[in-house]
Amino acid sequence: MDFDEFLKQKGCTEGVHCWTSKKEVECRFDWHQTATHVIATIYAKGYDPSSLKIKANGIRLQVLLTLQTGVYNKDWILQGIIDENESLACLLSTKVEIKLKKAEPLHWTDFYLDKGTLTHENMTNPGEASDKIDALELNDL
């Protein structure tokens, strides 16, 4: 088909079209903490701020942002509990900083829990985990 034939095609009158599919991409991610906050930084040069979606509840953080090369999509189960009403995000030209307010002033050993350790079996049978712990007599102390 030559270009003139292409232009003669009847166009769509409704709907949204995506001519290329967006592949999932990775961005550099870093985090640090203070006594009251955990700060997550996603380095994403050239992201579209209007497409950024951040959802948070007490134990979960979801981030979706669109870049020219694809989509960065993360869903973390957090290491600790946060107060989502006191948390905020700063959109900068090359990065997104998400400042999460800790609900409890505890030290986080990591930003998120490994989803591999959160299996249905672990969650439905918590007694099995305690069976693996050696018995301890308090009288022996």
Buried (B, 14 or more C-beta within 10 A) or exposed (E): EEEEEEEEEEEEEEEEEEEEEEEEBEBEBEBEBEEEBBBBBBBBEEBEEEEBEBEBEEBBBEBBBBBEEBBBBBEBEBBBBBBBEEBEBEEEEEBBBBBBBBBEEEEBEEBBBEEEEEEEEEEEEEEEEEEEEEEEEEEEE
